[in-house]
């Protein structure tokens, strides 16, 4: 039987690749500062609840642990994602073993995962994405183990994983349904015809229930958030773009998961696991119809890489070790060239040089440094989103501490976007700054009912935003701007506004009231 192919030596072999992944992350995680999204997630730690506008509560809990134990350390916060990334590699190896793969298959699957641009880029930032991928691959392993062993422990593990996954990112619900449907339309459907399937579903529902109650109590902000996301971003994603991105995001490892997908569908050896291919097709079609972002599907690829490793094992069954080694190099080495563009292994100046060199060597990579403004830049948008936040917080502290102690008691800080607000929230503790006010993103959930300070430190994306407020204030003084040419926040400034009029508070309250209706 295929299942008996699993041996302890294979488990130890997988640890080699886990170590490679962890070491790469450890090299990279401190080279750049916090990403704007990371700052938002860390800011949630000060307002723990069962839900937020953009995300369920899991990331906020990790943020609370990180900030409480380590403070605002970039390295420490990204240790959580590094561990998660290592576990994802471990589970990919375990799934490969469950499918009957041996060392060559494990090497192909795990190395494809480690160097695939999609997973290198998404596996180190303190964001829900990597944890979402973790729950997807854990759910896959549980269902494969259940099919192989018929042990209901793994069926309940699948249910609980789905529940925790939905406390991390709601896309888990779509994938869990896709897996179940994949099993139901395959020849393995009988494994779900048991009372324990209902029990596993109830276990997952109970885990997710607190967030569901929170959503109900807050008028389901996730629906409003998704509507806004669809109107501002998802509507612009065409089906052709999504499909093309899926063919590109894993680089040369495309050939590994494509072979895995074909083998799951057509190979007699993997016929038992055909439901994995069905699940991929279901979630793929769903995300195309929903105009989903490319990274929404990343969590489905580890199982295809595992199957691809088994496919390569079969194709190279009679090949010698030199030919197998050549195959491993062929499906991994080209992605090494892309690695500095998605994982900051080098300091910033060397990263910019590496990006420029790689784009010159490989025509067609201009899209990597094309931002949302559709213009070409010296670095990627993700890298640019990690620059300038310390400078912004220090300028804010300069404005605040430049006031007398009495004036400080009559001062509020207001930020236009969640990245700015997150920077003040995270760095403000060691800079002795008061809480920041912001109406963007989840910050609107805990914004004060009114804004009536004598002094307002205003963080704006450009000076035009402050000039619009001139009818509502006595005067303003520019404290400074972000000057880093590589930062996405370049040009954002910190301004000190004197004596805001009651009309400014009325404008603020009107906007806040509109947000609270959502």
N, C-alpha and C positions, 0 to 999 in steps of 0.2 A: 504493500500500500504506500501511496505517496506520503501520507502523514508520518510514516515511520522513518522518513528521511531526516527528520529533525534529530540533531545530535548536540550534545553539550558543547562540543568544540566549535560548532557554528555560532552558538551564542557568544562565546568568547571572541570569535573572529569579528562579530559585529561591533564589539567594543572599540576596535581599532578605528573604525570610521566615526564612531561617536566622539572619540578623542580628537580626531582631525577637525570635526565640525566645531567642537568646543574651543579648541586652540585658535582656529581662525577667528571666531567671534571675540575671544579675549584679546587678540591683537587689535581688532578693529574698534571695539566699543568705546574707547576713550579718545579716539583721534579727533572727533567732532563733538560739538555740544548737543544739547537736547533739540530734538525736532519739535516743531510747533504742536503737533498732535500729542507728543509725549507730555508736553507741559500741560495741556488740557487734562490728560488722564491723571497726572500727578496732582493737579489742582482738585480733582474730585475727592481726593483723600480727606480734605477738610470738611466735606459735606456727605459723609457716608450715608447711603440710603439703598433701597432695593432697586433703584433704577435712576436713569438720567436720560436726557433728551436723545443723545446719540447712541449710547451704549448701555447694556445691562451692568450690574454692579461688580462683576468679577475683577475687572482691571482696577477699580477704585480700591478694593480690598488689598490687592497687591501693592498699590501705590502707598496706602497707609502703612503697610509693613515696612516698605523700603524707606520712606521718609522718616518714620519713627526710629528705625534702627540705624540708618546710615546717613540721614540728612539728604541734601540735594546733590547727591553723588550720581553722575552719569554712569560711571562704572557699576555702581551697586544696583541701580534700577535695571540696568540691562543684563545683570546676572540672571534675573528671572527668565528673560527671553532666551538667554544662552542655554539655560537648563532645559527649557521647553524645546529648543531647536535640537539639542542633543537627544532628547527622548524621542522626537520625531524620527531621527535617523535610526535610533534603536528599534522603534516599532516598524519602520520600513524594512529593516533587516529581519525582524521577527515574522512579518507578513511574507517575505520572500521564502523563509524557511517553511512556513505553513503551506505555501504553494508548491513545495517540493524542491526549492532551489538550494544549491550547494554553494561553496565558497566563491566560485566564479560569478554565479548569479547574484550573490550578496554584494560582491565588489562592484558589479555593474550598477545595481540598483542604488546602493548607498552613495557611490561616487557621483552618480548622475544627480542625486538629490543635493549633495553638498555643493556642487559647482554650478548647478542650474541657476541662472540669474534670478529667476522668480523667488527661489528659496533663500539665496544669499542675501537678496535685498530685503526680504520681509522677515528674516529670522533673527534680527538683532535689535530692532527698535522696540521701545516699551509701548507696544500697542496691542489691541486685542487680536490683531490678525494672526500672529504666530500661535497664540493660545487657541484660536479658532481652528487653525490647521492641526494642532495637537489633538483636539477632541475629535476632529474628523478622522484622523488616522487611527486613534485609539478605538473609535466606534467601528472602523473597518476591521481592525484586528480582532475585536470582540466577536463580531459577526462571523468572521472566518474561523475563529477558534470554536465557536458554537457549531458551525457546520461540520467541522472536523471531529469534534468530541461529543456533541449532543449534551454537553454539560450546561444546565440552565444557569450556572454561575455566570457564564459569559453572556447569556441573553439578558440577565439582569444588569450585568456590567454595561451592555450596550444601552439599556434604558437609562441608567444613571449617568452615563457619559453624555447622552443626548440632553438630559436635564441640565447638567453642569455647562454643557456647551451653549445652551440657550441663555444661561446667565453670563455668558461671555460675548456671544454675538448671535443674532437671531438667524443668521444663515444656517446654523446648525439644524434648525427645524427642517429646512428644505432638503438637506443632505440625508438626514435620518429617514425622511419619507422616501427619498429616492432609493436608498438602500433597501428599505422594506419592500417597495414596489419591485425593485430589481430581483429580490428573492422570490416574490410572489409570481412573477412571470417566467421564472426559471424552473428547472426540474427539481430545484431544492425547496420548492414552496412548502413541502410537507413539514419542514422543520419549524415553521411558524404556526402550525395547526396544534397549538397547545395552550392550556390556560395560563402558562407562564409568560406567553407573549403579552397577554393583557396585564399581568402583574408587572412586567418590565415597563410597559407603557405607563402604568399608574405610578411606578417609582420615579420615572423621569418627570411626569407631570407634577408630582409632589415637590420635587427639587425646584422646578421652575415656578411653582405657584406664587411664592412671595413677589416675584417680579411682575407676574400677571396682575396680582392685586394692586401693586403700586401703579401699574399702567392704568388700571381702571380708576383708581383714586385721582389720577392726574389727567384724566380725559385722553388717555392713550397718546402721549406725545410722540411715540415712535411712528404712529401713522402720519402725523403732521410732519415729522422729520423726513420720513420717506417721500412724502408728497413734495416737500421742498427740494429734496435731493433729486428726485425725478425731474422736477421742473427746471432746476438750475444746472444739473450735470448729466443725469442718466438719459434724458431725452436726446442729448447730443451724441450718444454712443450708438453707432449703427451696427447692425448684425454683422456686416462684413468686417468692420473694425474689430469687433469682439472675437470673431473667428480667427482673423489674422493674428491678433495678439496672443491667442492660445497657441498658435503655431510658432510664435517667436519667443515667448517669455522664458522658455527653458533652454534656449540656444540649441546647441548640437544634441543635447539630451532629448530633443524632439524624437529622434529615431528610436530611442529606448522606449519611451512611453507609447509610441505608435505601434511598435512591435508587440509590446505588452497588451495593448488593446486588441490587436488582431489575434494574438494567441489566446486571449480570454474568449474571444468569439468563436474561433475556428479550431483550436488545438484540442485533440482528444485528451491529452495529458492534463489540461486545465479546465476541462468541461464542467467539473464540479463547481468551479468558481466563476462561471459565465455571468452570474448575477452582478458581479463587480462591473463588467462592461456595460450591462443594462443600466446600472445605477449611474454610471458616468454619462451615458447618453441622455438619461432623464434629467439630470441636474444641468447638463449642458444646454438642452433645449429650453428648459425653464429659464435659465439666466439669459439666454438669447432673447426670449420673449419679454423678459423683464428689463431689458437694456442694462443688464448687470455689468459692473466693472470687472476687468480681467482678473483681479486678484480674488474675487469672490470664489473662483473655481480652484484655486491653488490646492486646497486641502484634498481634492480628489486625485491628485497626481501621484502621491506616494504609492497607492495600490497599483497604479499602472506601471510605475517604475519597478515595483516588485515583480509584477508579471513580465515586464520587459527583461529583467534580469534572468528569469526562468526561460524566456524565449531565446535569449542569447546563449544560455547554457545548452539549450536543445540544438540551436543552429551550429554551435561550435563543439558539439559532443565529441567528435573524433579529431578535433584540432589539437595540436600540441601547445605546450605552454607559451612558446614565443608568439604564436598567432593569437592566442587568448590575451596575452599582454598587449599586443598591438591593438586589439579590439577595445580594450579598456582605455588605452591612450587616445584612440580615435574618438570615443564618445565623451571624453572628459577634457582633454587638453585644449581644444578650441575655446571652451568656456573659461579657461584660466585667463585668456586675454581680456575677457569682459569683466573679470572679477573686481578690479579696482573701480569700475564704473558703478557698481551696485553695492559693494562692501568696502567701507573706508579703511582698507588695510594700511594706507600710506597717509602721512600728514597732508594737510590741505594743498600746499604748493605742489608737491609731488603728484597728488591726485589729479589736479588740474592738468599737469603735464602729461600724465598717463592717459587721461581722457582725450586730449588733443592728439596724442600719438596714435591711439587706438582708432579714432575716427579717421585719421589719415590712412592708416593701414587697411581698414575695413570699410569701404564705401557703403553707405546705406545706414550707418549708425547715427545719423544726425538726429533722429527722433528721440534719442536718449537725452539729449540736452535741449530739446524743444519743450518749453514750459507751457502752461495754460494760456499764456498770452500769444502762443504760436510763434514766438521769436526764439532764435538760437542764443544760447548763453554759454559761458565758459565751463559751467558745471551742471549737474543734474538738479532738478527742482527739489528733490529730497535733500540733497546736500545743502542747497541754498537755504532750505528751511531749518537748518541746524546752526545758522550763523546769526550773530547780532543780538541774541537775547540777553546775554550778560551785560553788554554795553547799554541796552535799553533799560535794564533794571538799575544800573549804576547812575544813569542820567536821571531816572525817577528819584532815586535816593538823594542825588545832588539837589534836586528841586525841593524835596521834602525837608531835608536837614538844613537847607539854607534858610528856612523860616524859623522864627522864634518858637519857643515851646508853646506859648499861648496860641500862636497862629496855627501850629500843627494840630491842635485840638479842633480847629475849625476847617480842616483840610480833608478833601476826599480825592482819591485817585480814580480816574475813569479811563478805560481802554476801549478802543473801537472794535478790536477783534479778539477771538479767544486765544490766539497765540500770544499777543501782548499781555492779556489778562493772566494767562497761565504763567508767563515769565515773572510777573510781579507777584503772583500768588506763591510760586515756588521759591524764588530768590529773595522775596521780600522779608522772609522770616529772619534771615541772617543780616539783612540790611535794615531791620527794624522799621519796616514800612507798614502802614495800616492796610486793612483788606481792600482789594481792588473792586470797583464796580464795573460791570460790563453787561450789555444786553445781548451779546452774541452767544449762541450756543447754550450749553447748560448753565452758564453763568447767570442767565436770566431767571433761573429757578430760585436763586437766593439773593437776587438784587433787592436793595432796600426800596420801600414804598415811595420814598421821596428823596430828592437830592438838593439839599439847601446849604451847601458849604459857603464859607466866605472866600476860600481859595480852592481852586479845582486844578489838580495836576492832570492834564489831558494828554493821552498818548494817541496820536493820530497817524494814519497811513501817509498823509501828506498835509502841507500847510493849508491847502484849500479847504479841508474839513474844518479847520479851526476858524478860518476867515468867515465861514458860514455862520459861526456862532457870535460874531462881533455884535450883532444887534441885541444879544442876550447877556453881554458881559460889559464890564467897565473898560478893560483892556487885557492884553495878554503879552507874555514875554516868552520867546523861544529859549529853552534851556539847551537844546542840542538835538542832533539828528544822527541816525545810524549811517555811517559812512563806508562800511565794508562793501566794496564793489561786487562781491560775490554773494552777499546776503539777499535773500528775497525781500527782506524788510528794509533794504537800502532806501533812504529817503524818509522813512518813518521818523517822527520827531516827538519830543517831550516838550510840553508847553505849560506854563503856569498862567491860569486864568484868574483874574481878580474880580471879586464881587459879582458873581452870577446873579442875574435878576430873577424874580419869581417866574417870569415867562419861560426861562430855561427849565425850571422844575416842571412847569406845566407840560412843556414839550416832552420831557423825560417820562412823566407819568402817563401821558397818552400812549407813547410807544410801548412802555411796560405793560399797560393794560391790554394792548393788542396782542402782545406776546403771551400773556397769561390766558387769553382765550383759546390759544392753540393747544 
